[in-house]
């Protein structure tokens, strides 16, 4: 019997998506004015990017009619909304009609800082405490060559170190810290699973975007004092800080 060749392959892929957290149930003119201003200031950040809506602080949008109106307004602004998270109780059929899928995340909250105990199931309102998952093995990644435009380097279970430059249009993603021993001109996203204790270090900061645990700054909003300087980037009081090292 002749061997047959499969017509398709199933492979895993790491997807970088933007999450827009809706922090109000009263979306109106003020909300869209702020959004339009953001889109004008950082158009390259949203261009072609897949978008997830986070409803953790806006449970009112779990109503299908309200969600349909919100998604329609966002798509009119060319935002590619494809999923929702923190939307427990929403009807799957209604989501499918809107072209949306529920997106499950590993954690709904940032990873606890060292020395700060995690909340118990009772404190978070969970019905029963599930067994804690086994910790992922740390797998740091070291790249010993320049990262070219269009390349995406992912360290999904540890730190990422690049010994060389990172070109404009390149992308670095790590669950832990990111170290760049050279100019950083592309995008660098540390703490991609929500770890707010992650850091970014680079020899020369000229990035298109830097982010830690989802909080980001684009090239237009980098601190002037840190541009083209050896810089340490970290989170403090839910703000992205930039410290010039030398």
C-alpha positions in Angstrom: 0.0 0.0 0.0 1.6 3.3 -1.0 2.5 5.7 1.8 0.4 8.8 2.0 1.8 12.3 2.8 -0.2 14.3 5.3 -1.8 17.4 3.8 -1.1 19.4 7.0 1.0 19.6 10.2 0.0 20.8 13.6 2.6 22.8 15.4 2.7 25.1 18.4 3.5 28.7 18.0 4.2 31.5 20.4 1.8 34.3 19.7 2.5 37.9 20.9 -0.9 39.7 21.3 -1.8 43.0 22.8 -4.2 42.9 25.7 -6.4 46.0 26.1 -7.8 46.0 29.7 -11.2 47.8 29.9 -11.2 49.6 33.2 -14.7 51.0 33.1 -18.2 49.8 32.4 -19.1 53.2 31.0 -17.5 53.3 27.6 -18.4 56.5 25.9 -17.0 59.6 24.1 -14.2 60.0 26.7 -13.1 56.4 26.3 -12.9 56.6 22.5 -11.2 60.0 22.6 -8.4 58.6 24.8 -8.2 55.5 22.5 -8.0 57.6 19.4 -5.3 59.8 20.9 -3.3 56.7 21.8 -3.7 55.3 18.2 -2.5 58.6 16.8 0.6 58.7 19.0 1.7 55.1 18.6 0.2 53.8 15.3 3.1 51.4 14.6 2.5 49.7 17.9 -1.0 48.6 17.0 -0.5 48.1 13.2 -1.5 44.5 12.4 -1.3 43.3 16.0 -3.7 40.8 17.3 -5.7 42.2 20.2 -7.4 40.5 23.2 -9.9 42.4 25.4 -9.4 41.9 29.2 -12.7 42.3 31.1 -11.4 41.7 34.6 -12.4 45.3 35.6 -15.4 45.6 33.3 -17.8 42.7 33.9 -20.7 44.6 32.3 -19.2 43.9 28.9 -19.9 40.2 29.4 -23.3 41.1 28.1 -23.4 40.1 24.4 -25.0 43.3 23.1 -22.6 45.6 24.9 -19.6 43.5 23.8 -20.8 43.5 20.1 -21.0 47.3 20.1 -17.6 47.7 21.7 -15.9 45.2 19.3 -17.5 46.9 16.4 -16.2 50.3 17.4 -12.7 48.9 17.9 -12.7 47.1 14.6 -13.7 50.4 12.9 -10.4 51.7 14.2 -8.6 48.8 12.5 -7.9 47.0 15.8 -7.7 43.3 15.1 -9.8 42.1 18.1 -9.8 38.3 18.1 -10.4 37.2 21.7 -11.5 38.0 25.2 -10.2 37.0 28.6 -11.7 37.3 32.1 -15.1 36.8 30.5 -16.4 33.8 32.5 -20.1 33.2 31.8 -20.2 34.7 28.3 -22.0 32.5 25.8 -19.7 30.7 23.4 -22.1 30.9 20.6 -22.4 34.7 20.9 -18.6 35.0 21.0 -18.3 33.0 17.8 -20.9 35.2 16.1 -18.7 38.2 16.9 -15.6 36.3 15.6 -14.1 36.1 19.1 -12.6 33.3 21.2 -12.1 33.0 24.9 -8.4 33.3 25.7 -7.3 31.4 28.7 -4.2 32.7 30.5 -1.9 30.8 32.9 -2.5 33.4 35.7 -5.0 36.2 36.1 -2.6 38.2 38.3 1.1 39.0 38.1 3.4 36.5 39.7 4.0 37.2 43.4 7.2 39.0 44.3 9.8 37.2 46.3 8.9 37.2 50.0 5.3 38.1 49.3 3.0 35.1 49.9 0.5 34.2 47.2 -3.2 34.6 48.1 -5.0 31.5 49.2 -7.9 30.0 47.3 -10.3 31.3 50.1 -8.9 34.8 49.8 -9.5 34.9 46.0 -13.0 33.4 46.3 -12.1 30.0 44.7 -14.4 27.2 45.4 -11.6 24.7 46.1 -7.9 24.9 46.1 -6.4 23.0 43.1 -3.0 21.3 43.5 -0.2 23.7 42.7 1.2 23.0 39.2 4.8 21.7 39.1 7.2 24.6 38.5 8.5 25.0 35.0 12.2 24.2 34.5 14.2 27.3 34.0 15.6 27.3 30.4 17.6 30.5 29.9 18.5 31.2 26.3 21.7 32.9 25.0 22.0 34.3 21.4 25.6 34.9 20.4 24.9 36.8 17.2 23.1 40.0 16.1 19.3 39.6 15.9 18.2 40.8 12.4 15.0 42.7 11.4 12.1 40.3 11.2 13.5 37.8 13.7 11.6 36.8 16.8 13.6 35.2 19.7 11.6 33.7 22.5 12.7 32.4 25.9 9.4 31.0 27.2 10.8 29.6 30.4 13.6 31.8 31.5 15.9 34.7 30.7 17.0 35.8 27.3 20.6 37.2 26.7 21.7 38.6 23.3 25.4 39.1 22.8 25.1 41.5 20.0 22.8 44.1 18.5 19.0 43.9 18.1 17.9 45.5 14.8 14.8 47.6 14.2 11.9 45.2 13.4 13.3 42.4 15.6 11.5 41.1 18.6 12.7 39.7 21.9 10.3 37.9 24.3 11.1 36.3 27.6 9.3 35.0 30.7 12.2 36.3 32.8 14.8 39.1 32.2 16.2 40.3 28.9 19.9 41.3 28.6 21.2 42.9 25.4 25.0 43.4 25.1 24.7 45.8 22.2 22.2 48.4 20.8 18.6 47.6 21.3 16.6 49.0 18.4 13.7 46.5 18.1 11.1 45.3 20.6 11.9 43.8 24.0 9.2 42.2 26.2 10.2 40.7 29.5 8.0 39.0 32.1 5.7 37.9 29.3 3.7 35.6 31.6 3.0 38.4 34.1 6.2 38.5 36.1 6.5 42.1 37.4 9.9 41.4 38.9 11.5 41.0 35.4 14.1 43.5 34.2 15.5 44.6 30.8 19.2 45.6 30.5 20.7 47.0 27.3 24.0 48.6 26.3 22.3 51.3 24.2 18.6 52.0 24.3 17.0 53.0 21.0 14.1 50.6 21.1 10.8 50.6 19.2 9.1 49.2 22.3 10.0 47.9 25.8 7.6 46.1 28.0 7.5 44.3 31.3 4.5 42.2 32.3 2.5 43.9 29.7 3.3 47.5 30.7 5.1 49.2 27.9 6.7 52.3 26.4 7.2 53.0 22.7 10.1 54.9 21.0 8.1 58.1 21.3 7.8 57.9 25.1 11.3 56.7 26.1 13.0 58.9 28.6 15.3 61.3 26.8 18.0 60.8 29.4 18.1 57.0 28.7 18.3 57.2 24.9 21.4 55.6 23.4 22.7 54.9 27.0 23.3 51.8 29.0 20.0 51.4 30.7 18.2 49.3 33.3 14.4 49.0 32.8 12.1 47.8 35.6 8.6 48.2 37.1 8.0 50.2 40.2 4.5 51.3 41.5 3.0 49.9 38.2 5.1 52.3 36.1 8.0 51.5 33.8 11.2 53.0 35.1 14.4 53.7 33.2 17.7 53.9 35.1 20.9 55.0 33.2 23.7 52.7 34.3 26.5 54.5 32.5 
